[in-house]
Amino acid sequence: MAIKTYSFCEAKPFVKWAGGKRALLDSIISLMPRDFKNYFEPFVGGGALFFALQSKGLLDSKSIVLSDKNRELINAYEVIKSGPQSLLKELKSFQNKHNKDFFYTIRNLDRKEDFANLDSIFRAARFIYLNKTCFNGLCRYNAKGQFNTPMGSYKNPQIYNENLILNASNALQGVKILQGDFEEVAMNAASGDFVYFDPPYYPLNKTSSFVSYIDVFLEKEQKKLFEVFKALNSRGSKVLQSNSNAPFIRNLYKGFNCIEIQANRAINCKGAKRGKITELLIKGNYE
């Protein structure tokens, strides 16, 4: 199947994200439904597909719902949408103060009981700052839900890009942003709506995925996702999912079209394990 090539869009993800889809946009867009009503993305992460579609005008006049389980990520989306200039001012301050001691002081704020009461703009700046300065951009949490990725070895990391933030803010205008479980959001999709799922991938082996204790997504969670995928497909929603090319996933979705694509694994704690890998795009029964 020939894949049409698209240039990268003006609006792009404002954070690094494990499993981000910028390198796979051509493949994903080529397998999307030609026509659909509204757009749902329940595992938005870095939002590469959303930003690409929005910049290309493919979401014009459609209702858009973006969601994720990660509260701090969703807070960052909301702040970028509603207060980009205030965020940029805070990020500039973070840039000027960056050093090892400052990194760990900022990282460890979520160990304090009043963390959730901190100003939303400050929390958004903290999240982006940690993403840009931590090891490999890994958003990883311990069993207590505390960010625990160590500082990366960057000589002069760019904490923010003003145009990137402003373009992302522009793309998010009119978009509904929610924090919560994927099922609660996805099951609001109706017949003719397009739902793109990009869940934490099922591991190819016991050591193939980094550990984030608040984001466990193994057999139980994958089976729950399958039931949601199947239910939406049955009601006429147009569903597409990215996942690993694992036997468990292939067997689970054996009644659907599982298309192999080549992807670059850009984020991994071991450099030798970055590179080409086969992934799946699982397509619902739409034309």
C-alpha positions as CSV (number, residue, x, y, z in Angstrom):
1,M,0.0,0.0,0.0
2,A,1.4,3.4,-1.0
3,I,1.7,5.9,1.8
4,K,1.3,9.5,1.1
5,T,4.1,11.7,2.5
6,Y,3.1,14.8,4.6
7,S,5.4,17.6,5.7
8,F,5.6,18.3,9.5
9,C,3.0,20.7,10.7
10,E,3.4,24.1,12.2
11,A,1.9,23.1,15.6
12,K,3.9,20.3,17.2
13,P,4.1,18.5,20.5
14,F,5.4,20.7,23.3
15,V,6.9,17.8,25.3
16,K,9.0,14.7,24.5
17,W,6.9,11.6,24.9
18,A,7.8,7.9,25.0
19,G,5.9,6.3,22.1
20,G,5.3,9.7,20.4
21,K,4.0,9.4,16.9
22,R,5.7,12.2,14.9
23,A,7.7,9.7,12.9
24,L,4.6,7.6,12.1
25,L,2.2,10.4,11.0
26,D,2.3,9.4,7.4
27,S,1.3,5.8,8.1
28,I,-1.4,6.8,10.7
29,I,-3.0,9.5,8.5
30,S,-3.0,7.2,5.5
31,L,-5.1,4.7,7.5
32,M,-7.5,7.2,9.0
33,P,-11.1,7.2,7.8
34,R,-11.6,9.6,4.9
35,D,-14.7,11.1,6.5
36,F,-15.7,11.4,10.1
37,K,-17.7,13.6,12.4
38,N,-15.8,14.3,15.6
39,Y,-12.4,13.5,16.9
40,F,-11.5,11.7,20.2
41,E,-8.0,10.9,21.4
42,P,-8.1,9.3,24.9
43,F,-4.4,8.7,25.3
44,V,-3.2,12.1,24.0
45,G,0.4,12.0,25.4
46,G,2.4,14.4,23.3
47,G,-0.4,14.9,20.9
48,A,1.6,14.5,17.7
49,L,-1.4,13.2,15.6
50,F,-3.8,15.9,16.9
51,F,-1.4,18.7,16.2
52,A,-0.7,17.4,12.7
53,L,-4.4,17.0,11.9
54,Q,-5.2,20.4,13.3
55,S,-2.5,22.1,11.4
56,K,-3.5,20.5,8.1
57,G,-7.1,21.6,8.6
58,L,-8.4,18.0,8.9
59,L,-10.2,18.8,12.1
60,D,-11.9,22.0,11.0
61,S,-15.5,22.3,12.1
62,K,-15.3,19.2,14.2
63,S,-15.7,18.7,18.0
64,I,-12.4,17.6,19.4
65,V,-11.9,15.8,22.7
66,L,-8.3,15.1,24.1
67,S,-7.7,13.3,27.3
68,D,-5.1,11.5,29.3
69,K,-4.8,9.9,32.7
70,N,-1.8,12.0,33.6
71,R,-3.1,14.9,35.7
72,E,0.1,17.1,35.3
73,L,0.2,16.6,31.5
74,I,-3.5,17.6,31.2
75,N,-2.9,20.6,33.4
76,A,-0.1,21.6,31.0
77,Y,-2.4,21.4,28.0
78,E,-5.1,23.5,29.8
79,V,-2.5,26.2,30.7
80,I,-1.1,26.3,27.2
81,K,-4.6,26.7,25.9
82,S,-5.7,29.4,28.2
83,G,-2.5,31.2,29.4
84,P,0.5,30.7,27.1
85,Q,2.1,34.1,27.9
86,S,2.0,33.5,31.6
87,L,3.4,30.1,31.1
88,L,6.2,31.5,28.9
89,K,7.2,34.0,31.7
90,E,7.4,31.1,34.2
91,L,9.4,28.9,31.8
92,K,11.9,31.7,31.2
93,S,12.4,31.9,35.0
94,F,13.0,28.1,35.1
95,Q,15.5,28.4,32.2
96,N,17.5,31.0,34.0
97,K,17.6,29.0,37.3
98,H,18.4,25.6,35.8
99,N,21.1,23.6,37.5
100,K,21.3,20.3,39.3
101,D,20.1,21.5,42.7
102,F,17.3,23.4,41.1
103,F,16.2,20.4,39.1
104,Y,15.9,18.1,42.1
105,T,14.2,20.8,44.2
106,I,11.6,21.2,41.5
107,R,11.3,17.5,40.9
108,N,10.7,16.8,44.6
109,L,7.9,19.2,45.0
110,D,5.3,16.4,44.4
111,R,6.6,14.8,47.7
112,K,4.9,17.6,49.6
113,E,1.3,17.4,50.7
114,D,0.3,20.8,49.3
115,F,1.6,20.0,45.8
116,A,-1.9,19.8,44.2
117,N,-2.6,23.3,45.6
118,L,0.3,24.9,43.8
119,D,-0.6,27.4,41.0
120,S,-1.6,25.7,37.8
121,I,0.8,27.8,35.7
122,F,3.7,27.0,37.9
123,R,2.8,23.3,37.8
124,A,2.6,23.4,34.0
125,A,6.0,25.0,33.8
126,R,7.4,22.4,36.2
127,F,6.1,19.6,34.1
128,I,7.6,21.0,30.9
129,Y,10.9,21.9,32.6
130,L,11.3,18.3,34.0
131,N,10.4,16.9,30.6
132,K,13.1,18.9,28.9
133,T,15.8,18.3,31.5
134,C,15.2,14.8,32.8
135,F,17.0,11.7,31.5
136,N,15.8,11.0,27.9
137,G,12.6,12.9,28.5
138,L,11.1,9.9,30.4
139,C,7.9,10.8,32.3
140,R,8.2,8.1,35.0
141,Y,6.6,7.8,38.4
142,N,7.2,5.7,41.5
143,A,4.6,3.7,43.4
144,K,3.6,6.9,45.3
145,G,2.9,8.7,42.1
146,Q,6.0,10.9,42.4
147,F,8.1,11.9,39.4
148,N,11.4,10.0,39.8
149,T,13.3,10.3,36.6
150,P,16.8,11.6,37.3
151,M,18.4,14.7,35.6
152,G,19.7,14.2,32.1
153,S,23.2,15.1,31.0
154,Y,22.4,18.1,28.9
155,K,24.9,21.0,28.6
156,N,22.4,23.7,27.7
157,P,18.9,22.2,27.4
158,Q,16.2,24.4,25.7
159,I,13.4,24.5,28.3
160,Y,10.9,26.1,25.9
161,N,10.4,27.5,22.5
162,E,8.1,30.5,22.4
163,N,6.7,29.8,18.9
164,L,6.1,26.2,19.8
165,I,4.0,27.1,22.8
166,L,2.0,29.8,21.0
167,N,1.3,27.6,18.0
168,A,0.2,24.8,20.4
169,S,-2.1,27.3,22.2
170,N,-3.6,28.3,18.9
171,A,-4.3,24.7,17.9
172,L,-6.0,24.0,21.2
173,Q,-8.6,26.7,21.0
174,G,-12.0,25.2,21.0
175,V,-10.7,21.8,22.1
176,K,-12.2,20.0,25.0
177,I,-9.4,18.7,27.4
178,L,-10.2,16.1,30.0
179,Q,-8.3,14.2,32.6
180,G,-9.5,10.7,33.3
181,D,-9.8,7.0,32.3
182,F,-9.8,6.3,28.6
183,E,-13.0,4.3,28.8
184,E,-15.0,7.2,30.3
185,V,-14.0,9.5,27.4
186,A,-14.0,7.1,24.5
187,M,-17.4,5.7,25.2
188,N,-18.9,9.2,24.5
189,A,-18.0,8.7,20.8
190,A,-21.0,8.2,18.5
191,S,-21.5,6.5,15.2
192,G,-19.3,8.3,12.6
193,D,-16.9,9.7,15.1
194,F,-13.2,8.9,14.9
195,V,-11.3,7.6,17.9
196,Y,-7.6,7.1,17.9
197,F,-6.1,5.0,20.7
198,D,-2.4,5.2,21.5
199,P,-2.1,3.3,24.8
200,P,1.0,2.3,26.7
201,Y,2.2,-0.5,24.5
202,Y,2.0,-4.1,25.6
203,P,5.7,-5.1,26.3
204,L,7.3,-7.4,23.8
205,N,9.2,-9.0,26.7
206,K,9.6,-8.5,30.4
207,T,12.2,-5.8,30.1
208,S,11.0,-4.0,26.9
209,S,9.1,-1.1,28.6
210,F,10.2,1.4,31.2
211,V,8.4,1.2,34.6
212,S,5.9,3.8,35.7
213,Y,3.9,2.6,38.6
214,I,0.9,4.8,38.0
215,D,0.6,3.8,34.4
216,V,0.4,0.0,34.5
217,F,-1.2,-1.3,31.3
218,L,-0.8,-5.0,30.9
219,E,-3.2,-7.9,30.2
220,K,-6.1,-6.7,32.3
221,E,-5.9,-3.1,30.9
222,Q,-5.3,-4.3,27.3
223,K,-8.4,-6.5,27.5
224,K,-10.4,-3.6,28.8
225,L,-9.2,-1.5,25.9
226,F,-10.1,-4.3,23.5
227,E,-13.7,-4.4,24.8
228,V,-14.0,-0.6,24.4
229,F,-12.5,-0.8,20.9
230,K,-14.9,-3.6,19.9
231,A,-17.9,-1.8,21.4
232,L,-17.2,1.4,19.6
233,N,-16.6,-0.4,16.3
234,S,-20.0,-2.1,16.7
235,R,-21.8,1.2,17.3
236,G,-20.3,2.6,14.1
237,S,-17.5,4.7,15.5
238,K,-14.3,4.6,13.4
239,V,-11.5,3.3,15.6
240,L,-7.8,3.1,15.0
241,Q,-5.2,1.9,17.5
242,S,-1.4,1.8,17.8
243,N,0.2,-1.0,19.8
244,S,3.1,-3.3,19.9
245,N,3.5,-6.2,17.5
246,A,3.3,-8.7,20.4
247,P,1.6,-12.2,20.0
248,F,-0.8,-11.2,22.9
249,I,-2.0,-8.2,21.0
250,R,-2.2,-10.0,17.6
251,N,-4.3,-12.7,19.2
252,L,-6.6,-10.2,21.0
253,Y,-7.3,-8.3,17.8
254,K,-7.4,-11.3,15.4
255,G,-10.8,-10.2,14.2
256,F,-9.5,-6.8,13.0
257,N,-7.0,-5.7,10.4
258,C,-3.6,-5.6,12.1
259,I,-1.1,-3.7,9.9
260,E,2.6,-3.9,10.5
261,I,4.6,-0.7,10.3
262,Q,8.3,0.1,10.9
263,A,8.9,2.6,13.7
264,N,11.9,4.2,15.3
265,R,12.1,3.7,19.0
266,A,13.5,7.1,20.1
267,I,13.2,6.9,23.8
268,N,14.8,4.1,25.7
269,C,17.0,4.0,28.8
270,K,19.6,2.0,26.8
271,G,20.9,3.5,23.6
272,A,21.5,0.2,22.0
273,K,17.8,-0.6,22.2
274,R,16.8,2.5,20.2
275,G,16.2,2.0,16.5
276,K,13.9,0.2,14.1
277,I,11.0,-1.9,15.5
278,T,7.8,-3.3,14.1
279,E,4.6,-2.0,15.5
280,L,0.9,-2.5,14.7
281,L,-1.8,-0.2,13.6
282,I,-5.1,-1.9,14.3
283,K,-8.0,-0.7,12.1
284,G,-11.7,-0.9,12.8
285,N,-14.2,-1.9,10.2
286,Y,-14.5,1.4,8.4
287,E,-13.8,2.4,4.8
